[in-house]
Amino acid sequence: MGLSCGGTLGKIFLIVINIIFFLLGLGLLIVGALMKANVKIIKDEIKPALNTITVSSYKLGNLTDNLSILLIVIGVFIFIVAGLGLFGACCQNRCMLVTYAVLVLILFIMKIVAIALWFSMKSEVEDTVKSGMLKSLQTNFVDHHLNSSDEISNSWNYMFLTLDCCGVNPVTGPDEAKNDLRKSPWCTTSGACKDTNFFVPHACCQGVDASNYLSAPSDCTAGTSGINSKGCYEAVKDEIESHSSQVIGVGVTILVIELLAVVFSFIICKQSGEEEKVV
């Protein structure tokens, strides 16, 4: 006695879908690798500033870095799980199929819980990150050079350059109410801002890079024109969201496939068991 129509359909589905799982696993590997290589906020020059911000006891800079590593690990795990499903379906091996179905079901539940937690905490996390960035800037920023003796100041300056941003909130003028930097040590105790008309660092100016930032026009550094229009909180958020859409698209597809894979795995297991009894 062979598989019924539903069992045969399930077998074909699992074979095809687990080939796709291999490709999706590869996709997550690639996305994770690209994030680690290309996401600007993971750069070593910027991480010290982000690591002064703590979200639920995790340093933000390390958290963003670990996210890319997590995607790579998940991609490898999907390869292994897909192998169990693929060979289990081809050989109608009940042990492999049950192991596969249990692993996929656990993954499915974990992802649903993670999504629910993220949406319930999203606003709180965003507020924590923004207030943490503001505190870091206004507590630690002391120098406008990229190669000063202060690592955190250097990191903030690299962030201004790399993300084309300035301050945490957008800087709209030299006044304290319009410029987060005016409350930093760079302006209040010992920096160039305190002693001269420097109201934003050179790195905040439009069209400069690490090789020519010190040549930024005085109109910009005086906080009147030519300043990067984005605040760095918005720039960091945009950088993350520009990559999260790829992750969400892959994630939703995987959730649907996982649910169907669990159902068909148990159908094949049930019909294979009945076939063994007949034999």
PEPEBEL-V199332 format. One record per helix or strand. SS is the DSSP state (H for helix, E for strand). FROM is the first residue (numbers start at 1). TO is the last residue. If there is no record, write none. Layout:
ss:SS from:FROM to:TO
ss:SS from:FROM to:TO
This chain:
ss:H from:5 to:38
ss:H from:40 to:42
ss:H from:44 to:50
ss:E from:54 to:55
ss:E from:58 to:59
ss:H from:60 to:91
ss:H from:94 to:140
ss:H from:151 to:163
ss:E from:165 to:165
ss:H from:176 to:178
ss:H from:180 to:183
ss:H from:185 to:188
ss:H from:192 to:195
ss:H from:202 to:204
ss:E from:205 to:205
ss:H from:213 to:215
ss:H from:218 to:221
ss:E from:227 to:227
ss:E from:230 to:230
ss:H from:232 to:278
